[in-house]
Amino acid sequence: MPRIPLSDPRPSALDPSFRPSAFAGEVVPFRVTAFREGHDRIGVQVRLTSPDGTESLHRLASLENGLDHWATEVALLEQGTWSFRFESFADDYGTWRHAAALKIAAGVDAALMRETGSLLFERALAEKDRPVAERRVLRERARELRDPALDDLAALAIVSDDAIAGFFRDRPLFSLFSIGDRRELLVERERAGVGAWYEFFPRSEGAVRADDGTITSGTFQTARLRLPEVAAMGFDVLYLPPIHPIGRTNRKGPNNTLTAGPNDPGSPWAIGAAEGGHDTVHPDLGTLDDFRAFVADARSEGLEVALDLALQASPDHPWVTSHPEWFTTLPDGSIAFAENPPKKYQDIYPVNFDNDPEGIRAEVLRVVRHWIAQGVRIFRVDNPHTKPLQFWEWLIRTVTAETPDAVFLAEAFTRPAPMQALARVGFQQSYSYFTWRNTKAELEEFFTEIAFGTSDFLRPNLFVNTPDILTEYLQYGGRPAYKIRAALAATAAPTYGVYAGYELFENVARPGSEENIDNEKYEYKIRDWAGAEANGDSLAPYLRRLNEIRRTHPALRQLRNLSVHWSDDDAVLVFSKHLDAALSADGVADTILVVVNVDPHSTRETTVHLDTTVWGVAPGAPFVVEDLITGATWTWTDHDFVRLDAFSEPVHILHVKGLA
């Protein structure tokens, strides 16, 4: 143990076997608990080493919470593996300043305090790297403290001189120097932590219905035509469900029925047929060349394509005949279907990772490398919590060692322990419980947890809906619910997602389920995007504005800067996101204040109560806010009246512009 103890260092993955993570440009809090015996002052600093070997020192400040917590924040700009260690020391100047201020004012040991100060200043003068201007001031103040003609009031002025305190804050005088353990922090590319995702099924984009009701599948060529529209809405990532051949055995029909008609396309997650498996493009969508052209076109629009990685097989997958040992054989000789009791997925065989782990690893790595070679860098992984954790640790480590820009999103709607474990072993993003957090109290707790509880290693992707998830809130909340949930997702976290159809307010569920009726997983979905927007029946303009706001305001591209505030109404949620000027790329502070009526059925009037010190405004001081949705401006203080009509504008997204 060091002379001055250092404990509970953060960032931390909360498990010493794994390292914490961040994304390039993220503002990372560095925190540690440090103390010493007695009343003498201490100092704490963190020594950072960037991936290129550059060292930097950052002084921590005491949080003054009575718990000996120290903290600072640093914007980490360089991708790669950083190292950090905390260092503590006896702050000899700070100890003297504190004691001298009390004793000289009380007339106790005043001469001793003055001489001690002179000796400290002379000690600082001996440091060759201290600037000449500082040394000049310190030499003069040391002489003055020894001058018998200097009264105690003038001596106190030297003790309390903030300029001198600044000299020793930048170059402390210390003893009992103590060093903590060196730790690693992985900084990944910005897209690993920031981005707006949009999901569509390429087979539905450009699908054509004939007079007899049959539908011709859309293709990569027809889906390319929608790329400019997705980009114009401001999305960064286009996620495609599986694009591989779909099995015919036990193919699911509309609404998950067990009987498929001759023209039913089946579920894309029932992967594999005579045409090929996970490394093959469904022939209805086109060729591998068509897919590469689609990826290139997306890139030219500013979109990255994310591909689904679902490690399962239809009964027709080539793996079933070439590697039957990769599946579970039941006592009757049949292969086990995928199940989530009482549900059974007769069109899917789950992979048994314990029968031939080395063979399965080699094949999955080959598949991932294949799609990376086609230009894919982002993978949305289906149900990773149903596969061994050690497999994911190995796969992600192997892939990112070869391709550092690779990003894996865990579709892990599961218990906290496995969800967090997946993040620790390398998943850069995770689906989350956001979908089911709807009340003010639920959202306050959830937002606090993602911003502070798990943010050292888990980055949530706040999808508002998926092909599997149409919550009761959306089913029964009407159009206001769609606005509310989109605004919450887009502002609370730097990464969020939307599944196509959300902008058309598709809210009818299959009876007894939490998913859309006529689910696109089992059939083509032909939509008139432009017509809906022309008729005012589309949320696309609102999504476009949300994404514009996200691009313009860097505070919204951070995860760990969320502060919950208060209101007098149990349905009005208030939170802010602040980025300090010293940590901003352009040197300008940015503050966004979000006030949300989470009840989609009513108008709410209430008073909100703000801790304005979060963004550096004194309590009671007036400041100007601009509503980035409506353009309205108001002068606010720390207590303000709001009226939020769910049927017009249920959300204020306010830019704090400065003092009034």
CORTAFEN-V749516 format. One record per backbone hydrogen bond with DSSP energy under -1.0 kcal/mol. CO is the residue of the C=O (numbers start at 1). NH is the residue of the N-H. E is the energy in kcal/mol with one decimal. If there is no record, write none. Layout:
BEGIN
((CO & NH & E) (CO & NH & E))
END
This chain:
BEGIN
((7 & 33 & -3.0) (10 & 31 & -1.7) (15 & 18 & -2.2) (20 & 186 & -2.2) (22 & 188 & -2.8) (23 & 26 & -2.7) (26 & 76 & -2.3) (28 & 74 & -2.0) (30 & 72 & -1.8) (31 & 10 & -2.9) (32 & 70 & -2.5) (33 & 7 & -2.5) (41 & 91 & -1.8) (43 & 89 & -1.9) (44 & 60 & -2.9) (45 & 87 & -3.0) (46 & 58 & -2.0) (47 & 85 & -1.4) (48 & 56 & -2.2) (49 & 83 & -2.1) (50 & 53 & -2.4) (54 & 50 & -2.7) (56 & 48 & -2.9) (58 & 46 & -2.5) (61 & 71 & -2.3) (68 & 34 & -2.1) (69 & 63 & -2.9) (70 & 32 & -1.9) (71 & 61 & -2.7) (72 & 30 & -3.1) (74 & 28 & -2.9) (76 & 25 & -3.7) (80 & 187 & -3.0) (82 & 185 & -2.5) (83 & 49 & -2.7) (84 & 183 & -2.8) (85 & 47 & -2.9) (86 & 180 & -3.0) (87 & 45 & -2.6) (88 & 178 & -3.3) (89 & 43 & -2.5) (90 & 92 & -1.4) (90 & 175 & -1.3) (91 & 95 & -2.7) (92 & 96 & -2.1) (93 & 97 & -3.1) (94 & 98 & -2.2) (95 & 99 & -2.4) (96 & 100 & -3.4) (97 & 101 & -2.0) (98 & 102 & -1.4) (99 & 103 & -3.0) (100 & 104 & -2.4) (102 & 106 & -1.4) (103 & 108 & -2.9) (109 & 113 & -2.4) (110 & 114 & -2.2) (111 & 115 & -2.3) (112 & 116 & -2.5) (113 & 117 & -2.0) (114 & 118 & -2.0) (115 & 119 & -2.3) (116 & 120 & -2.1) (117 & 121 & -2.4) (118 & 122 & -2.2) (119 & 123 & -2.0) (120 & 124 & -1.9) (121 & 125 & -1.8) (124 & 127 & -1.6) (127 & 130 & -1.4) (131 & 135 & -2.3) (132 & 136 & -2.3) (133 & 137 & -1.8) (134 & 138 & -2.8) (135 & 139 & -2.4) (136 & 140 & -1.8) (137 & 141 & -2.5) (138 & 142 & -2.4) (139 & 143 & -1.8) (140 & 144 & -2.3) (141 & 145 & -2.4) (142 & 146 & -1.0) (144 & 147 & -1.0) (147 & 150 & -1.8) (151 & 155 & -2.0) (152 & 156 & -2.5) (153 & 157 & -1.4) (154 & 158 & -1.4) (155 & 159 & -2.2) (156 & 160 & -2.3) (158 & 161 & -1.1) (161 & 165 & -2.0) (162 & 166 & -2.0) (163 & 167 & -1.5) (164 & 168 & -1.6) (165 & 169 & -1.4) (166 & 170 & -2.0) (167 & 171 & -2.0) (173 & 92 & -1.5) (175 & 90 & -3.2) (178 & 88 & -2.2) (183 & 84 & -2.7) (185 & 82 & -3.2) (186 & 22 & -2.3) (187 & 80 & -3.1) (188 & 24 & -3.0) (189 & 192 & -1.8) (190 & 193 & -2.3) (190 & 194 & -1.8) (195 & 496 & -1.6) (196 & 236 & -2.9) (196 & 237 & -2.1) (197 & 498 & -1.6) (198 & 239 & -3.0) (199 & 500 & -2.9) (201 & 204 & -1.8) (201 & 205 & -1.0) (203 & 218 & -3.2) (204 & 207 & -1.2) (208 & 216 & -3.1) (210 & 213 & -2.0) (214 & 210 & -3.5) (216 & 208 & -1.9) (219 & 223 & -2.9) (220 & 224 & -1.6) (222 & 225 & -1.2) (223 & 226 & -1.5) (224 & 227 & -1.1) (226 & 230 & -2.1) (227 & 231 & -2.7) (228 & 232 & -2.4) (229 & 233 & -1.4) (230 & 235 & -1.4) (231 & 234 & -1.7) (236 & 304 & -2.4) (237 & 198 & -2.4) (238 & 306 & -2.9) (239 & 200 & -1.6) (240 & 308 & -1.1) (243 & 282 & -3.2) (245 & 272 & -3.1) (248 & 251 & -1.6) (253 & 256 & -1.1) (254 & 257 & -1.2) (257 & 253 & -2.5) (261 & 264 & -1.4) (267 & 270 & -2.1) (269 & 271 & -1.5) (270 & 247 & -2.3) (271 & 314 & -3.5) (273 & 276 & -1.8) (276 & 273 & -2.2) (277 & 280 & -1.7) (282 & 285 & -1.7) (285 & 220 & -2.7) (287 & 291 & -2.1) (288 & 292 & -2.4) (289 & 293 & -2.2) (290 & 294 & -2.2) (291 & 295 & -2.6) (292 & 296 & -2.3) (293 & 297 & -2.6) (294 & 298 & -2.5) (295 & 299 & -2.3) (296 & 300 & -2.0) (297 & 301 & -1.1) (298 & 303 & -2.9) (299 & 302 & -1.6) (304 & 238 & -3.2) (306 & 240 & -2.8) (307 & 380 & -2.2) (309 & 382 & -1.9) (310 & 312 & -1.8) (313 & 349 & -4.2) (314 & 317 & -1.9) (317 & 320 & -1.6) (318 & 322 & -2.5) (319 & 323 & -3.2) (323 & 326 & -2.1) (324 & 327 & -1.6) (326 & 352 & -3.3) (328 & 336 & -2.8) (330 & 333 & -2.5) (334 & 330 & -3.5) (338 & 345 & -3.3) (340 & 343 & -2.1) (343 & 340 & -2.1) (345 & 348 & -1.9) (348 & 338 & -2.3) (349 & 313 & -2.3) (356 & 360 & -2.5) (357 & 361 & -2.5) (358 & 362 & -2.2) (359 & 363 & -1.9) (360 & 364 & -2.7) (361 & 365 & -2.5) (362 & 366 & -1.9) (363 & 367 & -2.3) (364 & 368 & -2.7) (365 & 369 & -2.6) (366 & 370 & -2.0) (367 & 371 & -1.9) (368 & 372 & -2.2) (369 & 373 & -2.1) (371 & 376 & -2.2) (372 & 375 & -1.7) (377 & 407 & -2.6) (378 & 307 & -2.5) (379 & 409 & -3.0) (380 & 309 & -2.7) (381 & 411 & -2.3) (383 & 386 & -1.7) (384 & 387 & -1.8) (388 & 392 & -1.3) (389 & 393 & -2.3) (390 & 394 & -2.1) (391 & 395 & -2.8) (392 & 396 & -2.7) (393 & 397 & -1.7) (394 & 398 & -2.4) (395 & 399 & -2.8) (396 & 400 & -2.6) (397 & 401 & -1.4) (398 & 402 & -1.1) (399 & 403 & -3.2) (403 & 406 & -2.3) (407 & 379 & -2.9) (408 & 429 & -1.7) (409 & 381 & -3.3) (410 & 412 & -1.8) (410 & 431 & -2.9) (412 & 414 & -1.7) (415 & 419 & -2.2) (416 & 420 & -2.8) (417 & 421 & -2.2) (418 & 422 & -2.2) (419 & 423 & -1.4) (420 & 424 & -2.2) (421 & 425 & -2.0) (422 & 427 & -2.0) (423 & 426 & -1.1) (429 & 410 & -2.5) (430 & 461 & -2.9) (433 & 436 & -1.8) (434 & 437 & -2.1) (439 & 443 & -2.6) (440 & 444 & -2.6) (441 & 445 & -2.1) (442 & 446 & -2.4) (443 & 447 & -3.1) (444 & 448 & -1.9) (445 & 449 & -2.0) (446 & 450 & -2.4) (447 & 451 & -1.8) (448 & 452 & -1.9) (449 & 454 & -1.8) (454 & 457 & -1.9) (454 & 458 & -2.8) (456 & 21 & -3.0) (459 & 430 & -1.8) (461 & 463 & -1.9) (462 & 497 & -1.3) (469 & 466 & -1.5) (471 & 475 & -2.5) (472 & 476 & -2.6) (473 & 477 & -1.2) (479 & 483 & -1.6) (480 & 484 & -2.7) (481 & 485 & -2.5) (482 & 486 & -1.7) (483 & 487 & -2.5) (484 & 488 & -2.5) (485 & 489 & -2.4) (486 & 490 & -2.4) (487 & 491 & -1.4) (488 & 492 & -2.4) (489 & 493 & -1.0) (494 & 195 & -2.3) (495 & 462 & -2.1) (496 & 197 & -3.0) (497 & 464 & -2.6) (498 & 199 & -2.4) (499 & 502 & -1.8) (501 & 506 & -1.7) (502 & 505 & -2.0) (503 & 539 & -2.9) (508 & 517 & -2.6) (510 & 513 & -2.0) (514 & 470 & -3.3) (515 & 510 & -2.6) (519 & 522 & -1.8) (528 & 532 & -2.2) (529 & 533 & -2.0) (530 & 534 & -2.5) (531 & 535 & -1.8) (532 & 537 & -3.2) (533 & 536 & -1.3) (539 & 543 & -2.4) (540 & 544 & -2.8) (541 & 545 & -2.1) (542 & 546 & -2.6) (543 & 547 & -2.4) (544 & 548 & -1.9) (545 & 549 & -2.5) (546 & 550 & -2.2) (547 & 551 & -2.0) (548 & 552 & -1.9) (549 & 553 & -2.0) (553 & 556 & -1.7) (554 & 557 & -1.6) (561 & 578 & -1.2) (563 & 576 & -2.5) (566 & 609 & -2.8) (569 & 572 & -1.6) (571 & 598 & -2.8) (573 & 596 & -2.8) (574 & 565 & -2.6) (575 & 594 & -3.3) (576 & 563 & -2.4) (577 & 592 & -2.6) (579 & 590 & -2.3) (580 & 583 & -1.4) (584 & 587 & -1.1) (590 & 579 & -2.9) (591 & 656 & -2.1) (592 & 577 & -2.6) (593 & 654 & -3.4) (594 & 575 & -2.3) (595 & 652 & -3.0) (596 & 573 & -2.6) (599 & 602 & -1.2) (602 & 646 & -1.5) (604 & 644 & -2.8) (606 & 642 & -2.8) (607 & 568 & -1.7) (608 & 640 & -2.2) (609 & 566 & -2.2) (610 & 612 & -1.2) (611 & 614 & -1.6) (612 & 615 & -1.2) (612 & 617 & -2.2) (613 & 616 & -1.3) (618 & 621 & -2.1) (622 & 660 & -1.8) (623 & 636 & -3.2) (624 & 657 & -2.8) (625 & 634 & -2.3) (626 & 655 & -2.7) (627 & 631 & -2.8) (632 & 627 & -3.6) (634 & 625 & -2.7) (636 & 623 & -2.8) (638 & 610 & -2.9) (640 & 608 & -3.3) (642 & 606 & -2.1) (644 & 604 & -2.4) (645 & 648 & -1.7) (650 & 597 & -2.7) (652 & 595 & -2.4) (653 & 628 & -3.2) (654 & 593 & -3.1) (655 & 626 & -1.9) (658 & 624 & -3.3))
END
